[in-house]
Amino acid sequence: MGVRLLFDRFDDIQGRIDIGDVRQAGDTPGYDDGAAVVPQENWTALGEEEAERLRPDAETPPGMTLELVSQDLPVFASDDLQGRVDAAAALDPLNGRWPRRRHVYTRSPAGLLTSTEDTAVGRRIGLHVDNWDRLPYPARQHSRRRLCINFGPGIRYLLVGDRDVMEICRVLGRDREQHCPHTDDVRRYVADGHPLRCLRIRLEPGQGYIAPTELAPHDGSTSGAQKWSLAAFWLG
């Protein structure tokens, strides 16, 4: 099924979301191995009909929805990294409606096809699924979602696959009772030639998302951005 995009009117997201294919990184410099899944960059604008297919219905569990959010930010100098870090640390992004279980941030330079790096080896991992809660296959949809806000100064993007990892594991025949879904499942699924497309959602400074990152193959991107950006994350 894939995650579902929550929006009121198509006008609210028109021109902000593209869709394209994925590929494996192969010998692309900077990736941890050739199996990492990255955008093919053949982006086209998401049309209204496609957007409607992504809209949640009455059967969609709340934990499988992707919501776009926004937050008023202080005025920063263009090169003020520490000011952005301090503002992110002090922020209660949903005004007490959501416990602040975790706060981390990442500074991403412009021009990254995907932004998440395995710091142990200094290589980027491509589209991946998180495993903070490490829930097994049957319970995966009950994982906590993650909140991200772009603190600028540059734009950045959320990349998110149109298939969730539970569907991917079903296609691969993984054991429902024992298997804990993993990024390797996404890589095997693509290597086996199964269909996976990718949404690219633009996040201006002050914009962000709440997403089921333990269900959806995802990553950040600064490809095409002109400036670095700081992304802050909360889990819970």
C-alpha positions in Angstrom: 0.0 0.0 0.0 2.7 2.5 0.9 2.3 5.5 3.2 -0.5 8.0 2.6 -0.1 11.7 2.1 -2.4 13.8 4.2 -3.5 17.1 2.5 -6.7 19.2 2.3 -6.6 20.5 -1.3 -4.3 19.7 -4.2 -3.6 23.4 -4.4 -1.8 23.1 -1.0 0.8 20.8 -2.4 0.8 21.6 -6.2 4.3 22.4 -7.5 5.9 21.2 -4.3 6.1 17.4 -4.9 7.8 15.5 -7.7 7.8 11.8 -8.5 10.5 9.6 -10.2 12.2 6.3 -10.4 15.0 4.8 -8.3 18.2 2.9 -9.1 21.0 1.3 -7.2 24.0 3.4 -6.6 26.5 1.1 -8.3 29.8 2.8 -8.4 28.4 6.3 -7.5 31.1 7.9 -5.3 30.4 8.2 -1.6 27.9 5.3 -1.2 28.5 2.4 1.1 28.1 -0.2 -1.5 26.6 -0.6 -5.0 23.3 -1.8 -3.6 22.3 1.5 -2.0 19.0 2.8 -3.5 19.0 6.4 -4.8 16.8 8.5 -7.0 17.2 8.2 -10.7 16.4 12.0 -10.9 13.9 11.7 -13.8 11.5 13.8 -11.8 8.1 14.9 -13.0 5.6 17.0 -11.1 3.0 15.0 -9.1 -0.3 15.4 -10.7 -3.7 15.7 -9.0 -4.8 12.2 -10.0 -1.6 10.7 -8.6 -2.0 12.8 -5.4 -5.5 11.5 -4.9 -4.3 7.9 -5.0 -1.9 8.8 -2.1 -4.6 10.3 0.0 -5.5 8.3 3.2 -8.9 6.7 3.5 -11.0 5.5 6.4 -9.0 2.3 6.6 -5.6 4.0 6.8 -4.0 3.6 10.2 -2.8 7.0 11.5 0.8 5.6 11.9 1.0 5.2 8.1 0.3 8.8 7.2 2.8 11.4 6.0 1.9 15.0 7.2 3.4 18.2 6.0 3.9 20.8 8.7 5.3 24.3 9.2 6.9 26.3 12.0 7.6 30.0 12.5 11.4 30.4 12.9 13.5 33.2 14.4 15.4 35.4 12.0 18.9 34.0 11.6 22.0 35.4 9.9 22.7 33.3 6.8 25.8 31.6 8.3 24.4 31.2 11.9 24.7 27.5 12.6 24.8 27.7 16.4 21.7 30.0 16.5 19.8 27.4 14.5 21.0 24.5 16.7 20.0 26.4 19.9 16.6 27.3 18.4 16.0 23.7 17.5 17.0 22.5 21.0 14.5 24.9 22.6 11.6 24.3 20.3 8.5 22.4 21.4 7.3 21.9 17.8 3.8 20.7 18.5 3.1 22.9 21.5 2.9 20.0 24.0 0.7 17.8 21.9 3.5 15.3 21.3 6.2 14.2 23.8 9.7 15.3 22.8 11.4 12.0 23.0 14.5 12.7 21.0 16.1 15.7 19.5 19.0 15.4 17.0 20.1 17.6 14.1 22.1 17.3 11.0 23.8 20.0 8.9 23.8 19.0 5.2 25.8 20.8 2.5 24.1 21.7 -0.8 24.3 19.2 -3.6 23.7 15.8 -1.9 21.7 13.3 -3.9 20.8 11.7 -0.5 21.9 13.0 2.8 22.1 10.3 5.5 25.6 9.0 6.2 26.8 5.9 8.0 29.3 7.8 10.1 31.2 4.6 11.0 32.4 4.3 7.4 31.8 7.8 6.1 29.5 6.6 3.3 25.9 7.5 2.4 23.3 4.8 2.7 20.6 5.9 0.3 16.9 5.3 0.8 16.5 3.4 4.1 14.1 2.5 6.9 14.7 3.5 10.5 14.8 1.0 13.4 14.4 3.1 16.6 11.6 0.9 17.9 12.8 -2.4 16.2 9.3 -3.7 15.9 8.9 -7.0 14.0 7.1 -7.4 10.8 3.5 -7.9 12.0 3.7 -4.9 14.4 5.7 -2.5 12.2 2.8 -0.1 11.5 2.7 0.7 15.3 6.2 2.3 15.2 6.5 5.9 16.2 6.7 8.5 13.5 9.4 11.1 13.1 9.1 14.9 13.0 11.6 16.9 11.0 11.8 20.7 10.5 14.2 22.5 8.1 15.9 25.3 9.9 17.6 26.5 6.7 19.1 28.6 5.3 18.8 26.4 2.2 15.9 24.3 0.9 16.0 20.6 1.3 13.9 17.7 0.2 12.2 14.6 1.8 12.6 11.5 -0.4 10.0 8.8 0.3 9.2 5.6 -1.5 5.7 4.7 -2.7 5.9 1.2 -1.2 6.2 0.5 2.6 8.6 -2.0 4.0 5.8 -4.4 5.1 4.7 -4.7 1.5 8.3 -5.1 0.4 8.9 -7.9 2.9 5.7 -9.7 1.8 6.9 -9.6 -1.8 10.3 -11.0 -0.7 8.6 -13.8 1.3 10.1 -12.7 4.6 9.0 -14.6 7.7 6.0 -12.7 9.3 6.7 -13.7 12.8 10.5 -13.5 13.1 11.7 -11.0 10.5 12.5 -7.4 11.6 12.4 -5.2 8.4 15.6 -3.6 7.4 17.1 -1.4 4.7 18.7 -4.5 3.2 15.1 -5.6 2.3 14.6 -2.4 0.3 17.9 -3.0 -1.5 17.0 -6.6 -2.3 13.5 -5.6 -3.5 15.0 -3.1 -6.0 17.8 -5.5 -7.1 15.1 -8.1 -7.9 13.4 -5.7 -10.2 10.3 -4.9 -8.2 8.7 -1.5 -8.8 9.6 1.3 -6.4 9.0 5.0 -7.2 10.1 7.9 -5.1 8.4 11.2 -4.0 10.5 14.3 -3.6 8.9 16.9 -1.3 10.4 20.3 -1.1 10.9 21.8 2.3 11.6 25.5 2.6 13.0 26.8 5.8 10.3 26.5 8.5 8.7 23.6 6.7 8.8 19.9 7.7 7.0 16.6 8.0 5.7 13.9 10.3 6.5 10.6 8.6 6.5 6.9 9.4 10.2 6.5 8.8 10.2 2.9 10.1 7.8 1.9 7.4 8.7 4.1 4.4 12.0 3.9 2.5 13.2 7.5 2.8 16.1 10.0 3.0 16.8 13.7 2.8 18.3 15.4 -0.2 19.9 18.8 -1.0 20.3 18.1 -4.7 19.9 21.4 -6.5 20.0 23.5 -3.3 22.2 26.6 -3.3 23.0 26.7 0.4 23.6 24.3 3.3 20.7 23.5 5.6 20.1 22.3 9.2 17.4 19.7 9.8 16.1 19.0 13.3 14.4 15.7 14.2 12.0 14.6 17.0 10.8 11.0 17.6 7.7 10.1 19.6 
